[in-house]
Amino acid sequence: MPFSDYKTALVTGASTGIGAVVVERLAKQGLEVHALARDAGRLDDLARRTGCVPHAVDITDTSALTGELHGVDVDLLVNNAGVSRSGNILTADEFAIDEQIAVNVQAVLHLVRLVMPGMVARDLGHIVNISSIAAVYNFGGNTIYHATKSAVHTLSRQLRVDAYGRRIRVTEICPGRVETEIFGRLLGDMEEARRQYYDGYESLKPEDIADAIEYAVGSPRHVNIGHVEILPTFQVPGGLNFERRTD
């Protein structure tokens, strides 16, 4: 089991949802886990429960991010932090575009830039990128989110090329609907988000995504689990629409 090969992990978006569960799992595997998020209070609580090292920082602040990671040799990077805004390109405002690019793409690129050279030098490492089924399927709405997650999808494949000849593994996890706070932040109302998106649905849980990450990381060192789609049984991606016009 390659968990024994690794000493240090970094998880972004770690204060809640998928990130918090992944921190718990990796800490139980004996790794020194650096948990990164903006919410210092939640991070401190997570640190008390798991023994992780909290880093209260905004990942879009590249200078602060660089300072936080100075001197930290990361063997396992889990790029989990992400944001979404509703609407397509016809309704998107400047903030929706800039925020999603900054968090979902720019920060991921900088994190990889900061930690991957050390992995290459040590000839050992694993990068896990949490993207979305929106990275590989088209459906209405959230156009900028689709574009940013597609960038993560392509990056995940490219990193394997960049690390060719080194024992660097890259895994992209593409979840469907997971019960996290993302829809609550989107609507600004957690209870309303639960009613709209979760009540009556058999959605995925953060633990399901953590299971997949444990499987990918725990696979034999000669095995790279590259791309994993995880959806609720009752959720299907895609679909065909055909608008009928008579004019």
N, C-alpha and C positions, 0 to 999 in steps of 0.2 A: 504494500500500500504506500503510494508516494507521499502521503501526509507526513511520514517520517522523514522524507527528504527536505521538507520545508520547515523553516523556523518562524518566519514573520509574514503576516498578512496585512493588507490594507483594504478596508471596505468603505466605500462612499455611500452617502445617503443612509448612514448607519443608525440614526436615532429612532427609527420606527419601521414598521412593515417588514419588507423583505430584508433590508439591510440589517435590522436588529436581530432577526432570526439567524441570518448568516453569521453574524458576529458570535452569537451564542454557540452555533455549531462548530465554528472553527476554533473557538476557545476550548471547547470540549475535546477537540482533536489534539490539544496541546500546543497550538500555535500562539505566539505573541501577536495579538490582533490590535491593529491601530484602527480605531473607529472614527470616521470623519463625517461631520455634519454641522449644520449651523446652530442647532438647538443645544446649548451647553447644559441645560438642566436635564434633558433626556439622556444626553451622553453620560453625564455624571451618574445617573441612575443605572445606566447600562454597565458602566465601569464597575459599580458596586456589585452588580449581579454576576458579571462575567470575568472581571479582572482585566478587561481590555484597556488600552491606552486611548483616552479620548482626545480628539482634536476638534475644537469648536472653530470652524473656519468656513468661509464661503468659497466653494470651489471655483467660482468665477473670478476670484481675486488671485490671479496667477502668482503675484509676488508673495502674498501670504501663504499660499499653498506651497510654494517652493521652500519658504522658510520652515514650515511645519515638517516637511519631509527631509530636511537637511540631516544627513547622518543616518537615515533609516534605510537599511537594505531590505527591500520588499521582495519576497519570494513569490507571493500570491497576491495579485491585484484583482479586486472585484469592483468593477465600475457599475455601480447600482443606481447612483443618484440620477434623477430625471424629473422633468416637468412637462406639463401639457397644457395647452390652451384650446378651447373649443373654437370651431369655425374653420372655414376653408380660406384659400388665398383671397377670395373676393371680400371677405369680412375681417381679415386679420389686420391688426394695427401694428405699428412699429415695435411696441414693447413685446407683443406676442412673438414676433420673429426674433428679435434680439435676445430675449430671455431664453428661448428654447435652443437657439444656436449656441449661446454661451454655456448653458448647463449640459445639454445633451451631446454636443459635439466638441466645442472648444475645450471644455474642461477635461473631457475624455482624452483628447489628443495630448494635452499638456501632461496629464497624469502618466500616460504611456511614455511620453518623451522623458519624463523625469525618472521613471523606475525601470524601464526596459533595458537601457544600456547596462545597468548593474546586473540584470538577469543574464544578459549575453556574456558579460565578463565572467560571471560565475558558472556559465553553461548550465543554468537551471532556473526555471521559472514557469509560472502559469498565469495567464491573463484571462479573466472571465468578464465578458461584456454582457450586461443585461440590456437587450434591445426590446423587441416587441414583434408580435405578428404584423404590426403596422409597417415593419421594415420590409416585409416580403409580399404583403397582400395589399390591394387597394380597396378601400371602402370609403363612403362619404364622410366628410368632415375631418378636422384635425390635420389639415394638409401639411402644416409646418412640422408637426410631430412626425408624420410619415416620412418627410424628407430627412429629418435629423436622425431618425432610427435607421433609415436606409443607409445613411452615412456610416453609422456604427456597424451595420451589417457588412459593408464593403471594407471598412477598416479591419474588422476581425479577420477577414480572409487575407488582407494585405499583410498583416503582422506576421502571419506564418511565412510569407515570402521574405519579409525583412529579416526574420530570425533563422532563415534556412541554414542548416548545418549545426544548429545549436539545440540543446534540449529545452526548448521553450514551447510550451503548449498554449493554445488559444482556444477558448470555448465561447461561443455565442449562445445565450439562452433567449429564446423568443417566446415570452408568455402571452397567453390570451388574458382574459379578465381575471385579475387577482384582487382579493379583498384587502386593499390598503387604503391609505388616506388620499390617494391621488385625485379621486373624483370629488372628495370633500373639499380639497384645496381648489379644484377647478370651479366648483359651484359656490364656494365660500360658505357651505353649510353641510357639515358632516352627516347630520340626520337625514337631510333631504337626499344627499348622495346615496345613503344606505337604502332609502326607500326606492329610489330610481334604479339603482344599479345592482343591488345585492339581495334585497328582500325577495324571496321566491325563486332565486337563482342558485344553482349549485356551482358557485364560482371556485376558482383556485384559491388556496391559502398560501401565505408566505412560506409555510413549511414545505409545500410542494416544490417550490422553486429551490429552497435550500437542499431538498433531497437530490435534485438534479445536479446541483453544484457539487455536493458531496460525492455523487457518483462519478462526475467528470474528473474531479481532482483525485479521487481515490482509485481511479483506474490505473493499471500497470503503467510504468513510466514510458514504455514504448507505444502507448495508446494515446492518441489525441482525439477527444470527443469534440468535433468542430462546431456542430450546429444542432441545437435541440429546440424543437417546437413543443410547447406544452399548452394545451387548451383544456378547458372544461369539456366533459363528454358531450354536453348539450350545446356547445358553442361551435359554430363552423365559420371558417374564414371565407372571404370572397363572396361570390354571387354575381349574377348577370342581370343588368338592367338594360332595357332597350326602350328609349323614348320614341313614341309614335307621333309624328307630325304630319299634318295634312296641308300646311301652307307651302 
